[in-house]
């Protein structure tokens, strides 16, 4: 190696080193400016897309169907899955769909398309009450069409309909109330585990699975269940009236096939949604008013998190000049 290249004090060598350093700094600065500009463009486009999505969602809120008031049709509201707060078959979502279906002047009748094992008696009671109110207000008939199952709280809702149609193999009924849980006190004794539960009020922890249940506590729980059961029975009697063929087993919590349900007066006949729309309502056009969490709503929920994650990545990967 020559002395010229080996000696850092050489003026020529210092000039080359300074030039290389300046070039690297310039390129780093340029890269940072380009990355910053790209991210500014990205965020502007992202916010624009979010605004479009939210506007679109507002125009199609909840996926509730609609139609021209001049077009006669059968309005459908699906009640599927568990009937519970926060579920698709919650009172909030079902009632919203029901109101839209009743308020559309083109709907000739409202059909409840039911496929549910049941759930909360509170949610079912709210829906039942609203169906009765809307029927009286809008003077439109309501029909329930059962697919695979209409049990417990689902049947609580169905009896608000003027007529109930089932498939011959549908599961219908289960007019009863339950409260379930586990008790681990015996197992804890075998394992030598001590439960340390402190309460203010002797009955505050009576549903605690790790504490023994006293006879008065069990009797209190049974009283609650019996009271709710009687409320359920009264709703069924009010809805079905003289069509019911009451037997000792009818309100025992048993369920029956659709064919048996018709014989017992729990249902009015065999038929599916198309049959009811065509033969009963006399309006073959079917409009689904069921509220759904549509793609736009899901995208809007996740969009903010995605933008935040992108910003963090940008801060981590952006060139830094110190």
C-alpha positions as CSV (number, residue, x, y, z in Angstrom):
1,X,0.0,0.0,0.0
2,X,1.3,3.4,-0.9
3,X,2.1,6.1,1.6
4,X,-0.6,8.3,0.1
5,X,-3.3,5.9,1.1
6,X,-1.8,4.8,4.4
7,X,-1.3,8.2,5.9
8,X,-4.6,9.7,7.3
9,X,-2.9,13.1,7.6
10,X,-2.5,13.3,3.9
11,X,-4.6,16.3,2.6
12,X,-5.9,14.3,-0.3
13,X,-7.1,11.5,2.0
14,X,-8.9,13.9,4.3
15,X,-10.7,15.4,1.3
16,X,-11.9,12.0,0.2
17,X,-13.0,11.0,3.7
18,X,-14.9,14.3,4.2
19,X,-16.6,13.9,0.8
20,X,-17.7,10.3,1.6
21,X,-19.0,11.4,5.0
22,X,-21.0,14.2,3.5
23,X,-22.4,11.9,0.8
24,X,-23.5,9.4,3.4
25,X,-25.2,12.1,5.5
26,X,-26.9,13.5,2.4
27,X,-28.2,10.1,1.3
28,X,-29.4,9.4,4.9
29,X,-31.2,12.7,5.0
30,X,-32.8,12.2,1.6
31,X,-33.9,8.7,2.6
32,X,-35.5,10.0,5.7
33,X,-37.3,12.7,3.8
34,X,-38.6,10.2,1.3
35,X,-39.8,7.8,4.0
36,X,-41.4,10.7,5.9
37,X,-43.2,11.8,2.7
38,X,-44.4,8.3,2.0
39,X,-45.8,8.0,5.5
40,X,-47.6,11.4,5.2
41,X,-49.2,10.2,1.9
42,X,-50.1,6.9,3.5
43,X,-51.8,8.5,6.6
44,X,-53.7,11.0,4.4
45,X,-55.0,8.1,2.2
46,X,-55.7,6.1,5.3
47,X,-57.8,8.9,6.9
48,X,-59.6,9.4,3.6
49,X,-60.4,5.7,3.4
50,X,-61.6,5.7,7.0
51,X,-63.9,8.7,6.3
52,X,-65.3,6.9,3.3
53,X,-65.8,3.7,5.3
54,X,-67.6,5.5,8.1
55,X,-69.8,7.4,5.6
56,X,-70.7,4.2,3.9
57,X,-71.4,2.5,7.2
58,X,-73.6,5.3,8.3
59,X,-75.7,4.9,5.1
60,X,-75.9,1.1,5.6
61,X,-76.0,1.1,9.4
62,X,-76.1,-2.4,11.0
63,X,-76.8,-4.2,7.7
64,X,-80.6,-3.7,8.1
65,X,-82.3,-4.3,4.9
66,X,-84.7,-1.9,3.2
67,X,-86.9,-1.5,0.2
68,X,-89.2,0.9,-1.6
69,X,-92.4,1.5,0.3
70,X,-94.3,0.8,-2.9
71,X,-93.0,-2.7,-3.2
72,X,-95.0,-5.3,-1.3
73,X,-92.8,-7.9,0.4
74,X,-92.4,-10.2,3.4
75,X,-90.0,-8.7,6.0
76,X,-87.7,-11.2,7.7
77,X,-85.8,-10.8,11.0
78,X,-83.5,-13.7,11.9
79,X,-83.0,-14.8,15.5
80,X,-80.1,-17.3,15.4
81,X,-77.7,-18.5,18.1
82,X,-77.7,-17.7,21.8
83,X,-80.1,-15.0,22.9
84,X,-77.8,-12.9,25.1
85,X,-76.6,-9.4,25.6
86,X,-73.8,-8.6,23.1
87,X,-74.8,-11.5,20.8
88,X,-76.2,-11.3,17.3
89,X,-79.6,-12.3,18.8
90,X,-79.5,-9.7,21.6
91,X,-82.5,-7.5,22.3
92,X,-80.7,-4.4,21.0
93,X,-80.0,-5.9,17.6
94,X,-83.3,-7.8,17.1
95,X,-85.4,-4.8,18.2
96,X,-83.6,-2.5,15.8
97,X,-84.3,-4.8,13.0
98,X,-87.9,-5.3,14.0
99,X,-88.6,-1.6,14.0
100,X,-87.1,-1.2,10.6
101,X,-89.2,-4.1,9.3
102,X,-92.5,-2.8,10.8
103,X,-91.9,0.8,9.7
104,X,-91.4,0.0,6.1
105,X,-94.8,0.6,4.4
106,X,-94.0,-2.1,1.8
107,X,-93.7,-4.9,4.4
108,X,-97.0,-6.9,4.4
109,X,-96.0,-9.0,7.4
110,X,-92.9,-9.7,9.6
111,X,-91.5,-13.2,9.8
112,X,-89.2,-14.2,12.7
113,X,-86.8,-16.8,11.3
114,X,-85.7,-18.7,14.4
115,X,-82.9,-21.1,14.9
116,X,-81.8,-20.8,18.6
117,X,-81.3,-23.1,21.6
118,X,-82.4,-20.2,23.9
119,X,-80.6,-17.9,26.3
120,X,-81.5,-15.0,28.5
121,X,-85.1,-14.7,29.7
122,X,-84.5,-10.9,30.1
123,X,-83.4,-10.5,26.5
124,X,-86.2,-12.7,25.3
125,X,-88.8,-10.7,27.4
126,X,-87.6,-7.4,25.9
127,X,-88.0,-8.8,22.3
128,X,-91.4,-10.3,23.1
129,X,-92.7,-7.1,24.5
130,X,-91.5,-5.1,21.6
131,X,-93.1,-7.4,19.0
132,X,-96.4,-7.0,20.8
133,X,-96.1,-3.3,20.9
134,X,-95.1,-3.0,17.2
135,X,-97.9,-5.3,16.1
136,X,-100.4,-3.1,17.9
137,X,-98.9,0.1,16.5
138,X,-98.5,-0.9,12.9
139,X,-101.4,-3.5,12.6
140,X,-99.2,-6.0,10.8
141,X,-99.2,-9.8,11.4
142,X,-96.2,-11.6,12.7
143,X,-95.2,-15.2,11.9
144,X,-92.5,-17.3,13.4
145,X,-90.7,-19.9,11.2
146,X,-88.6,-22.4,13.0
147,X,-85.6,-24.0,11.4
148,X,-83.6,-26.6,13.5
149,X,-84.5,-25.4,17.0
150,X,-86.7,-23.0,18.9
151,X,-86.2,-23.8,22.5
152,X,-86.4,-22.1,25.9
153,X,-85.9,-18.3,25.4
154,X,-86.3,-18.7,21.7
155,X,-89.8,-20.1,22.2
156,X,-90.4,-17.2,24.7
157,X,-89.9,-14.9,21.7
158,X,-91.8,-17.1,19.2
159,X,-95.1,-17.0,21.1
160,X,-95.4,-13.3,20.4
161,X,-96.1,-14.2,16.8
162,X,-99.6,-14.7,15.5
163,X,-98.7,-18.1,14.1
164,X,-95.7,-20.5,14.4
165,X,-94.6,-22.7,11.6
166,X,-92.0,-25.5,12.0
167,X,-90.3,-28.3,10.2
168,X,-91.5,-31.7,11.2
169,X,-88.1,-32.5,12.7
170,X,-87.6,-29.1,14.4
171,X,-86.9,-29.1,18.1
172,X,-89.5,-27.0,19.9
173,X,-90.3,-26.2,23.5
174,X,-88.1,-26.6,26.6
175,X,-90.4,-24.3,28.6
176,X,-88.4,-24.2,31.8
177,X,-85.6,-22.3,33.6
178,X,-82.3,-23.4,34.9
179,X,-79.4,-22.2,36.9
180,X,-76.2,-24.3,36.7
181,X,-72.8,-24.4,38.3
182,X,-70.3,-26.6,40.0
183,X,-69.4,-27.4,43.6
184,X,-65.8,-28.3,44.5
185,X,-66.0,-28.4,48.3
186,X,-65.5,-32.2,48.5
187,X,-62.5,-32.1,46.2
188,X,-61.0,-29.3,48.1
189,X,-61.2,-31.3,51.3
190,X,-59.5,-34.2,49.7
191,X,-56.7,-32.0,48.4
192,X,-56.4,-30.1,51.7
193,X,-57.2,-26.8,50.1
194,X,-58.8,-24.2,52.3
195,X,-61.2,-21.6,50.8
196,X,-60.8,-18.2,52.4
197,X,-63.8,-16.1,51.3
198,X,-64.7,-13.0,53.2
199,X,-68.1,-11.3,52.7
200,X,-70.3,-8.6,54.2
201,X,-73.6,-10.3,54.3
202,X,-74.0,-14.0,55.2
203,X,-75.5,-14.9,51.8
204,X,-73.3,-12.7,49.6
205,X,-71.2,-15.7,48.4
206,X,-73.9,-18.4,48.2
207,X,-73.2,-19.1,44.5
208,X,-69.5,-19.5,45.1
209,X,-68.5,-23.0,43.8
210,X,-65.9,-23.4,46.5
211,X,-68.2,-22.8,49.4
212,X,-70.9,-25.1,50.7
213,X,-74.5,-24.2,49.9
214,X,-77.0,-24.1,52.8
215,X,-80.6,-25.3,52.6
216,X,-82.0,-21.7,52.9
217,X,-79.8,-20.5,50.1
218,X,-80.9,-23.4,47.9
219,X,-84.5,-22.7,48.7
220,X,-84.0,-19.0,47.8
221,X,-82.5,-19.9,44.4
222,X,-85.3,-22.3,43.7
223,X,-87.9,-19.6,44.5
224,X,-86.3,-17.3,41.9
225,X,-86.3,-20.1,39.3
226,X,-90.0,-20.9,40.0
227,X,-91.0,-17.3,39.7
228,X,-89.2,-16.8,36.4
229,X,-90.7,-20.2,35.2
230,X,-94.2,-19.0,36.0
231,X,-93.6,-15.8,34.1
232,X,-92.5,-17.9,31.1
233,X,-95.6,-20.1,31.4
234,X,-97.9,-17.0,31.5
235,X,-96.2,-15.6,28.4
236,X,-96.8,-18.9,26.5
237,X,-100.4,-19.1,27.6
238,X,-101.0,-15.5,26.6
239,X,-99.4,-16.0,23.2
240,X,-100.9,-19.4,22.3
241,X,-104.3,-19.1,24.1
242,X,-106.8,-22.0,23.5
243,X,-104.5,-23.6,21.0
244,X,-102.4,-25.1,23.8
245,X,-103.2,-28.7,24.7
246,X,-101.8,-28.6,28.2
247,X,-100.5,-31.7,29.8
248,X,-98.4,-32.2,33.0
249,X,-95.3,-32.4,30.8
250,X,-95.9,-29.3,28.7
251,X,-94.2,-26.9,31.0
252,X,-91.7,-29.3,32.5
253,X,-88.8,-28.3,30.3
254,X,-89.2,-31.2,27.8
255,X,-88.9,-30.4,24.1
256,X,-90.6,-32.0,21.2
257,X,-90.3,-32.5,17.4
258,X,-92.0,-30.0,15.2
259,X,-94.7,-32.6,14.4
260,X,-95.4,-33.2,18.1
261,X,-95.4,-29.4,18.7
262,X,-98.2,-29.0,16.2
263,X,-100.2,-31.7,17.9
264,X,-99.7,-30.0,21.3
265,X,-100.6,-26.6,20.1
266,X,-97.1,-25.2,20.5
267,X,-97.0,-24.6,16.7
268,X,-99.7,-24.0,14.1
269,X,-98.4,-26.0,11.1
270,X,-95.5,-27.2,9.0
271,X,-93.8,-24.8,6.7
272,X,-90.6,-22.9,5.8
273,X,-89.9,-19.3,5.1
274,X,-90.8,-19.5,1.4
275,X,-94.0,-21.3,2.1
276,X,-95.1,-18.7,4.7
277,X,-94.2,-15.8,2.3
278,X,-96.0,-17.3,-0.6
279,X,-99.0,-19.0,0.9
280,X,-99.7,-17.1,4.2
281,X,-98.4,-13.6,3.6
282,X,-99.1,-13.6,-0.1
283,X,-95.9,-11.6,-0.8
284,X,-93.2,-13.8,-2.3
285,X,-90.5,-11.1,-2.4
286,X,-88.5,-11.5,0.8
287,X,-86.5,-8.7,2.3
288,X,-84.0,-9.5,5.2
289,X,-84.0,-6.8,7.8
290,X,-81.6,-8.7,10.2
291,X,-78.9,-6.4,11.6
292,X,-75.4,-7.7,10.8
293,X,-72.0,-6.5,11.7
294,X,-71.0,-5.9,8.1
295,X,-67.5,-5.7,6.6
296,X,-67.4,-1.9,6.8
297,X,-68.1,-1.9,10.5
298,X,-65.5,-4.5,11.2
299,X,-63.0,-2.6,9.1
300,X,-63.8,0.6,10.9
301,X,-63.2,-1.1,14.3
302,X,-59.8,-2.4,13.3
303,X,-58.6,0.6,11.3
304,X,-57.5,2.7,14.2
305,X,-55.3,-0.1,15.6
306,X,-53.8,-0.8,12.2
307,X,-52.9,2.9,11.7
308,X,-51.3,3.0,15.2
309,X,-49.3,-0.1,14.5
310,X,-48.1,1.4,11.2
311,X,-47.0,4.6,12.9
312,X,-44.9,2.6,15.4
313,X,-43.2,0.7,12.7
314,X,-42.5,3.9,10.8
315,X,-40.8,5.3,13.9
316,X,-38.7,2.2,14.3
317,X,-37.6,1.8,10.7
318,X,-37.1,5.4,9.7
319,X,-33.4,6.5,9.2
320,X,-32.1,8.5,12.1
321,X,-29.5,11.3,11.8
322,X,-28.0,12.3,15.1
